[in-house]
């Protein structure tokens, strides 16, 4: 087996494993004391690892697969949850993945994760403002009133926690992935 086919096989296997881990982690939810209506889960961390390891396209693929499985197979959500997860994690992955792809250093990772965190929080404010009235029957004024005290801080903190955890575990996991692929590590 040549090196390219081995790398492709390892990449596909790794992305499948990270998707599966994300699907398992969605069940490990923690209550948010400041935001009782929201729950925190670690499911985006494997997606961020896929993004940093293989680029933003791989991150989007894992996001789509994990969102689909979580929404339609595991019954964690419905199609609205699928769409919202794609907006939230997808926006994070695109921004963070593209920034990190251009600067694979610790500083680049911090910048990428910070930019992804802010992007996700802003995108979710907009998505909630548009989607909540359409699909949950909420008044736009009620959603607008929740943006600053709840939606924005929740998404900033969720993405921020996921970013911090990813930052501290990515290097170790990256070494294993690159060793399996037979390529030099990064970050």
Buried (B, 14 or more C-beta within 10 A) or exposed (E): EEEEEBBEEBBEEBBEBBBBBBBEBBEEBEEBEEBEEBEBBBBBBBBBBBBBBBBBBBBBBBBBBBBBBBBBEBEBBEEBBBBBBBBBBBBBBBBBBBBBBEEBEEEBBBBBBBBBBBBBBBBBBEBBBEBBBEEEEBEEEEBBEBBEEBBBBBBBBBBBBBBEBBBEEBBEBBBEBBEBBEEEBBB
